């Protein structure tokens, strides 16, 4: 009894420590207003939350129409995230503070879920290691550095996965299959993710009653069910929840959603995260083939082990790829932010697997002679040290190279040195100019974009409300249209003057 109470106390203590570390991590991520990585989507959600609280419904401001309209972001994601922000605002918080508080709560929940699952399936040591690893890497992911709805859907996915794993005693290969199912559904980015908890719960209950024969059939049915329903749910949200009418653009919206779904998957081959798609499809395909051709007990046993090993290899390589992309490209360049909710699923499976590998390796080492045992341990230690410091050196080198080649840093330094002002930072991104305030997002790839002139911007800034008492303009500049360094500097000074006239602060957009 005393030992059990001691273990429970240790578990609770670690739980509290992880929660505290989560809070500190997000406080660092949201350290100063000028350091907030707010994006156009962030301002869209904040504006929608403000309108919901004001009784204007799910809407945001459209500059060209000078009226409220329904943003595509809300159609793509059901508006649970801005609704949650609006509920916190009703407690007296500003929309920005409410969003930061919501991000903290969601991050704490996700870290604790990672810890809880690994602890149940492995042991306390590996649970702490998994939680700390996730906490370290997740603060570098874009979804946790912005006010984005993926935070909420990450927790939803992780909660359902946790429930499924702990409800029944699934073995490790079924853990991987469930994770792969969630991965494939998450690739859609659309309503499939928010639908998944409901669909998965229904299918799981049917499995409990024996209506489905295996977790693999459950996964296949779930993927097909969610992908098929996605366009219909998007139509329902647009026409019933938002507009309150069952009539309207039924077929166009449905077809547009399916077209966008195919477009997202097709763009994977040009956007750089094709590696993820290949690993996901290959793992499911190979697993299915091995399952079909398991004809005898002997062959089935051998193929099951092979399949498990293949899935283990997939998870290790998948995690390595995402970890590299986090450090090298801040993950967006390879995976897209809509793949980030998959990271905790992969991390949990990896640490459960590592615990088994370490135990097996330790048993094998213990059987060796003393001299050989010492040599093996020393070799493993030296390799680990070499890999760690090699990775640190690579990370530092990549950071320096990236910093020295960015126009943003050069222009920001030039503006500060020549004006003494630090309230403007210019960030270079491809393809578009984007001007974002607390009320509008205007981009050159928007069909309704008005002429982007200084007069237009100043007039708009002077006539619209502040965000938490501050006027904020985020500037996103295309290097392809402003290739000359001097033109960059002149444009920066122009923006600085606009900011001074409108009493605005200009912040960095990442």
C-alpha positions in Angstrom: 0.0 0.0 0.0 2.8 2.4 0.9 4.7 1.6 -2.3 1.5 2.1 -4.4 0.8 5.5 -2.7 4.4 6.5 -3.4 4.0 5.7 -7.1 0.8 7.6 -7.3 2.4 10.6 -5.6 5.3 10.5 -8.0 2.9 10.2 -11.0 0.9 13.2 -9.8 4.0 15.3 -9.1 5.3 14.6 -12.7 1.9 15.4 -14.0 1.9 18.8 -12.3 5.5 19.5 -13.4 4.6 18.8 -17.0 1.6 21.1 -16.9 3.8 23.8 -15.4 6.4 23.4 -18.1 3.7 23.6 -20.8 2.5 27.0 -19.3 6.1 28.3 -19.3 6.7 27.1 -22.9 3.7 29.0 -24.2 4.5 32.1 -22.1 7.8 32.1 -23.9 6.1 31.5 -27.3 3.8 34.4 -26.7 6.5 36.4 -24.9 5.9 39.9 -26.2 3.2 41.5 -28.4 5.8 42.4 -31.1 7.0 38.8 -31.1 3.6 37.2 -31.6 3.6 35.1 -34.8 0.1 36.2 -35.8 -0.8 35.3 -39.3 -3.8 36.3 -41.5 -5.7 33.3 -40.2 -4.9 34.3 -36.7 -6.5 37.7 -37.2 -9.4 36.1 -39.0 -10.2 33.9 -36.0 -9.8 36.8 -33.5 -12.2 38.9 -35.6 -14.7 36.1 -35.9 -14.6 35.6 -32.1 -15.2 39.3 -31.6 -18.2 39.2 -33.9 -19.7 36.1 -32.3 -19.5 37.8 -28.9 -21.1 41.0 -30.4 -24.0 38.9 -31.8 -22.9 39.3 -35.4 -22.5 35.5 -36.0 -19.7 33.7 -37.7 -18.4 36.6 -39.9 -15.5 38.9 -40.5 -14.9 42.2 -42.3 -14.5 42.3 -46.1 -12.7 45.5 -47.1 -14.0 45.5 -50.7 -17.6 45.0 -49.7 -17.3 47.2 -46.5 -19.5 44.6 -44.8 -19.3 41.3 -42.9 -18.9 38.1 -44.9 -18.2 34.4 -44.2 -14.5 33.6 -44.6 -13.3 30.5 -46.3 -11.3 29.6 -43.2 -14.5 29.0 -41.3 -15.9 26.8 -44.1 -12.7 24.8 -44.2 -12.8 24.3 -40.4 -16.0 24.2 -38.5 -16.0 27.3 -36.3 -15.3 25.6 -33.0 -12.1 27.5 -32.4 -13.4 31.0 -32.7 -16.5 30.0 -30.7 -14.2 28.8 -27.9 -12.3 32.1 -28.0 -15.7 34.0 -27.8 -16.7 32.0 -24.8 -13.5 33.0 -23.0 -14.1 36.6 -24.0 -17.5 36.5 -22.3 -15.5 36.0 -19.0 -14.0 39.5 -19.5 -10.9 38.6 -21.5 -9.9 40.4 -24.7 -9.9 38.3 -27.9 -6.1 38.1 -28.0 -5.7 37.2 -24.3 -8.5 34.6 -24.7 -6.8 33.1 -27.7 -3.5 32.9 -25.8 -5.2 31.3 -22.7 -7.0 28.8 -25.0 -3.6 27.9 -26.6 -2.1 27.3 -23.2 -4.9 25.0 -22.1 -4.8 23.0 -25.3 -1.1 22.6 -25.1 -1.2 21.4 -21.5 -3.9 18.9 -22.4 -1.9 17.5 -25.4 1.3 17.2 -23.4 -0.5 15.4 -20.5 -2.2 13.0 -22.9 1.1 12.1 -24.5 2.5 11.4 -21.0 -0.6 9.5 -19.9 -0.7 7.1 -22.9 3.0 6.3 -22.8 2.8 5.7 -19.1 -0.1 3.3 -19.5 1.6 1.4 -22.4 5.2 1.6 -21.2 6.6 3.0 -17.9 7.2 6.3 -16.1 10.7 7.0 -17.4 9.7 6.7 -21.1 6.4 8.6 -20.4 8.4 11.6 -19.0 10.9 11.4 -22.0 8.0 11.3 -24.5 6.2 14.3 -22.9 9.4 16.4 -22.6 10.3 15.6 -26.2 6.9 16.5 -27.4 6.9 19.7 -25.3 10.2 20.8 -26.8 9.3 20.1 -30.4 5.7 21.3 -30.3 6.8 24.8 -29.2 8.7 25.0 -32.5 5.7 24.0 -34.6 3.7 26.8 -36.3 0.3 25.7 -35.0 1.4 26.4 -31.4 3.0 29.7 -32.2 -0.1 31.1 -33.9 -3.7 31.5 -33.0 -4.8 28.6 -35.3 -7.6 26.1 -35.0 -5.2 23.1 -35.5 -4.5 23.4 -31.8 -8.0 22.4 -30.9 -8.2 19.6 -33.5 -4.9 18.2 -32.4 -6.3 17.7 -28.9 -9.5 16.2 -30.3 -7.6 13.7 -32.3 -5.3 12.8 -29.5 -8.2 12.5 -27.0 -10.0 10.0 -29.3 -6.8 8.0 -29.9 -6.1 7.9 -26.2 -9.6 6.6 -25.5 -9.4 3.9 -28.1 -6.0 2.7 -26.9 -6.9 2.6 -23.3 -10.4 1.2 -23.7 -9.0 -2.1 -25.1 -5.7 -3.8 -24.8 -4.5 -3.3 -28.3 -1.1 -4.5 -29.2 1.5 -2.2 -30.7 0.8 -3.0 -34.3 -2.8 -2.0 -33.8 -1.6 1.2 -32.2 0.2 2.0 -35.5 -2.8 1.1 -37.6 -5.0 3.5 -35.6 -2.3 6.2 -36.0 -2.1 5.6 -39.7 -5.9 5.9 -40.0 -5.8 9.3 -38.3 -2.9 10.4 -40.5 -4.7 9.6 -43.7 -7.9 11.4 -42.5 -5.9 14.4 -41.3 -4.4 14.9 -44.8 -7.7 16.3 -45.9 -7.4 19.3 -43.6 -11.1 19.8 -43.9 -14.1 18.8 -41.8 -12.9 15.2 -41.8 -10.7 16.0 -38.8 -13.5 17.4 -36.6 -15.8 14.6 -37.7 -13.3 11.9 -36.8 -14.0 11.7 -33.1 -17.7 11.1 -33.7 -17.1 8.6 -36.5 -14.4 6.8 -34.6 -16.5 6.5 -31.5 -19.4 5.0 -33.5 -17.2 2.5 -35.2 -15.4 1.6 -32.0 -18.7 0.8 -30.3 -19.6 -1.4 -33.2 -16.3 -3.2 -32.9 -17.0 -3.7 -29.2 -20.2 -5.5 -30.2 -18.4 -7.7 -32.7 -19.9 -6.1 -35.8 -16.4 -5.5 -37.2 -13.8 -8.2 -37.3 -10.6 -6.3 -36.9 -9.0 -2.9 -36.2 -7.8 -2.9 -39.8 -11.4 -3.1 -41.1 -12.4 -0.4 -38.6 -9.6 1.9 -40.0 -10.6 1.3 -43.6 -14.3 1.9 -43.0 -13.5 5.0 -40.9 -11.3 6.6 -43.7 -13.9 5.9 -46.4 -16.7 7.2 -44.2 -15.0 10.4 -43.3 -13.7 11.2 -46.7 -17.1 10.6 -48.3 -19.0 12.8 -45.8 -16.6 15.7 -45.8 -18.1 17.6 -48.7 -21.6 17.1 -47.3 -20.7 18.4 -43.9 -19.0 21.4 -45.5 -22.2 22.1 -47.4 -24.3 21.7 -44.2 -22.1 24.2 -42.3 -22.3 26.8 -45.1 -26.0 26.5 -45.8 -27.6 25.5 -42.5 -25.4 26.6 -39.7 -24.1 29.8 -41.2 -26.8 31.0 -43.7 -29.8 29.3 -42.1 -31.1 28.0 -45.4 -31.2 24.6 -46.9 -31.4 26.1 -50.4 -28.4 27.5 -52.2 -25.1 26.3 -53.7 -25.5 22.6 -52.9 -23.8 21.0 -55.9 -21.2 23.7 -56.5 -20.0 23.6 -52.9 -19.9 19.9 -52.7 -18.0 19.6 -56.0 -15.7 22.4 -55.0 -14.9 20.6 -51.7 -14.1 17.4 -53.4 -12.0 19.3 -55.9 -10.1 21.0 -53.1 -9.6 17.7 -51.4 -8.0 16.2 -54.5 -6.1 19.5 -55.1 -4.6 19.3 -51.6 -3.5 15.7 -52.1 -2.1 16.6 -55.6 -0.2 19.6 -54.3 1.6 17.3 -51.9 3.8 16.3 -54.8 4.8 19.9 -55.4 4.8 21.3 -51.9 7.4 18.9 -50.5 5.6 16.7 -48.1 5.2 13.9 -50.6 7.5 11.9 -48.3 4.8 11.7 -45.7 2.2 10.6 -48.1 4.4 7.9 -49.5 5.2 6.5 -46.1 1.6 6.5 -45.0 0.3 4.8 -48.1 3.1 2.3 -48.3 2.8 1.3 -44.7 -1.0 0.6 -45.0 -0.5 -1.1 -48.4 2.3 -3.4 -47.2 0.4 -4.2 -44.0 -2.7 -5.1 -46.0 -0.8 -7.4 -48.4 1.0 -9.2 -45.6 -2.4 -9.7 -43.9 -4.0 -11.1 -47.1 -1.2 -13.6 -47.8 -0.9 -15.0 -44.3 -2.2 -18.5 -45.2 -0.8 -20.8 -42.6 -0.1 -20.4 -38.9 3.6 -20.5 -39.4 3.7 -18.1 -42.3 1.1 -15.8 -40.5 3.3 -15.6 -37.4 6.4 -14.7 -39.4 4.6 -12.2 -41.6 3.0 -10.6 -38.5 6.5 -10.0 -37.1 7.7 -8.7 -40.4 4.7 -6.4 -40.6 5.3 -5.1 -37.1 8.9 -4.5 -38.0 8.0 -2.6 -41.1 5.6 -0.4 -39.2 8.2 0.2 -36.5 10.6 1.3 -39.3 8.0 3.6 -40.7 7.4 5.3 -37.4 11.1 5.8 -36.8 11.7 7.3 -40.2 8.5 9.3 -40.1 9.5 10.9 -36.8 13.0 11.5 -38.0 11.6 13.3 -41.1 9.3 15.5 -39.1 12.0 16.3 -36.5 14.4 17.3 -39.2 11.7 19.5 -40.8 11.0 21.1 -37.5 14.6 22.2 -37.1 15.4 22.9 -40.7 12.2 24.3 -42.1 10.0 25.1 -39.1 8.0 22.1 -40.4 5.7 24.1 -42.7 8.1 23.8 -45.7 7.8 20.0 -45.8 4.6 18.9 -44.1 2.2 21.8 -44.0 0.6 22.8 -40.7 -2.3 20.4 -41.2 0.0 17.4 -40.7 1.2 18.7 -37.3 -1.6 17.1 -35.4 -0.1 13.8 -36.4 3.1 14.4 -34.5 1.9 13.3 -31.0 0.4 10.1 -32.4 3.7 9.2 -34.0 5.7 10.2 -30.9 3.7 8.1 -28.6 4.1 5.0 -30.7 7.8 5.6 -31.0 8.5 5.9 -27.3 6.4 2.8 -26.5 8.5 0.9 -29.1 11.7 2.4 -27.8 10.9 1.1 -24.3 10.6 -2.4 -25.6 13.8 -2.1 -27.7 15.8 -0.8 -24.7 14.6 -3.6 -22.4 15.4 -6.2 -25.0 18.8 -4.6 -25.7 19.6 -4.4 -22.0 18.8 -8.1 -21.5 21.1 -9.0 -24.4 23.9 -6.9 -23.1 23.5 -8.4 -19.6 24.2 -11.8 -21.1 27.6 -10.8 -22.5 30.9 -11.1 -20.7 32.0 -8.2 -18.5 34.7 -7.0 -20.9 32.4 -7.2 -24.0 29.6 -5.6 -22.1 31.7 -2.6 -21.1 32.9 -2.2 -24.7 29.3 -2.3 -26.1 28.0 0.3 -23.5 31.0 2.6 -24.2 30.4 2.4 -28.0 26.7 3.2 -27.6 27.5 6.1 -25.4 30.1 7.6 -27.8 27.8 7.2 -30.8 25.0 8.9 -28.9 27.3 11.8 -27.9 28.6 12.2 -31.5 25.1 12.2 -32.9 23.9 14.7 -30.4 26.7 17.2 -30.9 26.6 16.6 -34.6 23.0 17.5 -34.7 23.5 20.6 -32.6 26.3 21.8 -34.9 24.2 21.1 -38.0 21.3 23.1 -36.4 23.5 26.1 -35.6 25.1 26.0 -39.0 21.7 25.9 -40.8 20.5 28.7 -38.6 23.4 31.0 -39.5 23.2 30.2 -43.2 19.5 30.9 -43.2 19.9 34.2 -41.2 22.6 35.4 -43.6 20.6 34.8 -46.7 17.3 36.5 -45.6 16.3 39.8 -47.0 14.1 40.3 -43.9 17.1 40.5 -41.5 19.1 42.8 -43.8 16.2 45.2 -44.4 15.1 45.2 -40.7 18.6 46.1 -39.7 18.8 48.8 -42.3 15.5 50.4 -41.2 16.5 50.3 -37.5 19.9 51.7 -38.1 18.7 54.6 -40.3 15.5 55.5 -38.4 16.1 54.4 -34.9 12.7 52.6 -35.0 12.3 49.0 -34.0 8.6 48.8 -34.4 8.8 47.6 -38.0 10.1 44.3 -39.2 9.8 43.2 -42.9 9.4 39.6 -43.8 9.9 38.2 -47.2 7.6 35.5 -48.5 6.9 34.3 -52.0 4.0 35.1 -54.3 2.0 37.8 -52.4 1.8 41.1 -50.7 -0.4 40.7 -47.7 -1.6 43.5 -45.4 -3.3 42.3 -42.3 -5.0 44.4 -39.6 -7.3 43.3 -36.8 -10.3 43.6 -39.2 -9.2 42.5 -42.7 -6.8 40.3 -44.7 -6.0 41.5 -48.2 -3.7 39.5 -50.5 -2.8 39.8 -54.1 -4.2 36.3 -54.7 -7.6 37.4 -53.4 -10.1 38.1 -56.2 -11.6 41.0 -54.3 -8.4 42.8 -53.5 -8.6 46.6 -54.0 -5.7 48.7 -55.2 -2.9 48.6 -52.5 -2.0 52.2 -52.1 -0.7 54.1 -49.1 -3.9 56.2 -49.1 -6.1 53.1 -49.2 -4.2 51.6 -46.2 -4.1 54.7 -44.1 -7.8 55.4 -44.7 -8.7 51.9 -43.7 -6.5 51.9 -40.6 -7.9 55.2 -39.4 -11.6 54.1 -39.8 -11.6 50.7 -38.1 -11.3 49.5 -34.5 -8.2 48.5 -32.7 -7.1 45.0 -31.6 -6.9 45.1 -27.8 -6.1 48.8 -27.9 -3.3 48.5 -30.4 -3.4 49.1 -34.1 -1.4 46.3 -35.8 -0.4 45.9 -39.4 1.5 42.8 -40.5 3.4 43.2 -43.7 4.2 40.3 -46.0 6.4 41.3 -49.0 7.2 39.2 -52.1 10.8 39.0 -53.0 9.8 38.2 -56.6 8.2 41.6 -57.1 10.7 43.6 -55.0 14.0 42.0 -56.0 16.1 45.0 -55.5 17.5 45.6 -52.0 17.2 49.4 -52.2 13.5 49.1 -53.3 13.0 46.9 -50.2 14.5 49.6 -48.0 12.4 52.4 -49.6 9.2 50.3 -49.2 10.2 49.7 -45.5 10.5 53.4 -44.9 7.1 54.0 -46.6 5.5 51.5 -44.3 7.2 53.0 -41.3 5.7 56.4 -42.2 2.3 54.8 -42.6 2.6 53.3 -39.2 3.6 56.6 -37.6 0.7 58.4 -39.3 -1.8 55.8 -38.2 -0.1 55.4 -34.8 0.3 51.7 -35.7 2.9 49.1 -34.7 4.1 46.9 -37.5 5.0 43.4 -36.5 6.7 40.4 -38.1 4.7 37.8 -40.0 6.3 34.4 -40.1 
